[in-house]
Structure formats: structure tokens, C-alpha cells
Amino acid sequence: MVRHVIIWSFKEEYSAAEKAEFAAKIKTGIESLVGKIDGLLNAEVHISPLPSSKGDLLLDSSFKDQAALEAYQVNPDHVAVATFVRSVVGERKCFDFEV
């Protein structure tokens, strides 16, 4: 199994209300991919960070294997969500690992 973890920070130009709206949209979009994309076992987007956090939202996802993660990256349903994410975030940190 492969875990795919991402921490995003929104662009500073957005208000707190806009960031909350975007976070909810991203959470719904990504979590709805489970069951639609082969090999995507789980996807949880956490949108309520504690003040000690260094990001605005976190994706914690699991894939059957490395090939499933690679297929997910180019899947049109994922690309549609990722395109929106890229338009509103300023920083992205990713950590992939095998379990």
C-alpha cells in the first residue's frame, strides 16, 4: 500500500471566508473520488488545523500500490479537482511512502 499525504497553504490574497469555502469544496471534491478511481482506497481532507499547524488543509490518502497512485495523478476526475486546488493554493508539500 502507498500513502500520499499533502499539506496545502492557500494564497494569502484570500479572505478567511473564501479560504473556508475553498477548503470545503476541495474536501468534497477529493473525498468523492473514493470508489470512482481504481486503486484509491481512502482519501480524507482535513480542513480544521490547530493554530500550531503550518498549512491550511491536509490530504491523507491511500492507494493499492505505486501504479494506482500514478494512474490517479492523470485520472480526469482527479485532474478536475487538482486544477481548482492549484488555482487557490500558494504552497504544496507532498510526502509519499510505502506501508
Secondary structure, 3 states (H helix, E strand, C coil): CEEEEEEEEECCCCCHHHHHHHHHHHHHHHHCCCCCCCCEEEEEEECCCCCCCCCCEEEEEEECCHHHHHHHHHCHHHHHHHHHHHHHEEEEEEEEEEC
